[in-house]
Amino acid sequence: MTLTRRECEQFLAEPHVGALSVVERPDRAPLIVPIWYHYTPGGELWVRTGPDSRKARAIRSAGRFSLMVQRTEPTVRYVSVEGPVTRTAPDSRERSWEMAARYLPQDKVADFVEYDQTHLGEHVAIHMRPEHWVSADLGAF
């Protein structure tokens, strides 16, 4: 069963690990990588990555990307969104904290942010406006 737009937005706002997909080269299948993301219903979706990472280069070239999130319990459900990049912004300690707090237990956030800032290198935030939505909830199956 297809989800309503409201159900899609609410599901996407939950902290699932996304599968980001972007066309990297016309002679290859899309690059697909797991990634943390942030989304607020009605707003833009954003991800953090190194400015010279393979995915960042592919996103810059394509100007758009897709993200799919799923769960298997209590029902099999997924939402996929695709859309254009609206902006790329410099990263900050605050953005790192916001993303980490979404995925990690509260007592682990500060340590992760410190590690992120001192060991993982420069990041950018890439924002996307969801244009196309695909979804399903297979009920109890």
N, C-alpha and C positions, 0 to 999 in steps of 0.2 A: 504494500500500500504506500502510495506517495504521501509524504508529509506536507502539511501546509507551510506556507512561507514562515509564519510565526514559529511553528515547531522546528523548522530547519534552522532558523536564527538562534533559537534557544539551545538546540543541540550543539550547534557550532560554537556557541559561547562557553560550553563546558570544556574543561581542560583535557581534551584528548590529544594524543600525539598525532600530528597530521602527516600525510604523505604528500609532499610537494612534488608537482610534476611540471616540467617546463621543456619545451623543444630546445634542444641544444644544437643539433645539426640536422639539416633536412634529410640526410641519408641514414639517420639513426632513429630508433624509437626514442620517446621522451626520456629525459633524465628524471628519475623518481627517487626522492630521499626522504627519510623521516625527519620531522622538524617540530619544535615547539612553535606555537603561534598564539596570537591574541586576537580576540574578536568581541565586540560589543554589539548586540542586536541593533540593526539599522545603520551601523557604522562601517568603517573600513577594517579589513583584516590586515595584520602586520606580522612579519617574521623578522628575526635578527640573524645576520650572517656576516661573515667576513667580506669586506668590499671587493676582494679579488678572488673569492671562492668560485669554484666551478659553477655553483647554482646562481651566484650573484651575476657572473658574466653572462650566463644563459638568460637570466631574467632581463638584464639590460638589453641584450640583443633582441629577444622576443617581444619585450614590452608588456608581457602578461604571463600569468601562470595559473595553475590549478592547485587546489588543495582538497584532499579527501580525508574525512575522519570517520571512524566506525567504532562500534562496540558489538559484543556478542551476547551480553547479558544485561538486563533481564530479557531483552529481545534483540534479535539481529537488526541493527539499524545503521544506516550510513547517510552522510550528506557530503556532496561534492560541490565546490564552487569554483568558478573560473571568471577571471576578469582582468582588466588592465591595471598596470602599475600606475598609481596616482602620484606617488612621490617616494623619494629615497631620502631619509633624514639621518644625520649623524646620531650615533648611539650615545648613551649616557649611562652612568651608574644607576640612575632612577629607572631607566628602561630595563636594564639588566635585573634590577630588583623586582620590578613589576612582573616580568616574565617568570623569573624563578619562583616568586610567591604563588604563581598560578599552578605550578607543577610540583613543588617540593613542600615537605612539612615545614612549618614556620621556623622550627629550630635549626633547619639546615640552610635557610635562605642566605643569611649573612656570610657563611663560609663559602657557599657557592659563588656569590657575587664577588667576594674577595678573590677567589680562584679565577673566575671569569675575567676580572679586570687585570690580574697580574700575569696570567698564563695563556689565555686564549686569544690574545691579540685584538686588534681593532675590529669593530663591528659597525654595521649600518642597519637601520630599520627600513624595510621595504614594505610599503603600504599598497594594498590592492582593494579595488572596489568590486565586490561580488556582483557580477552581471548575470551569470547563468548558474542555475541551481539544479542539481539532480539528487533525488533522495529516495529512500525506501525504508520501511519498517516491516519486517517479515513476521511480526507477531511473535508467537512462542516457538517458532521453528528454529 
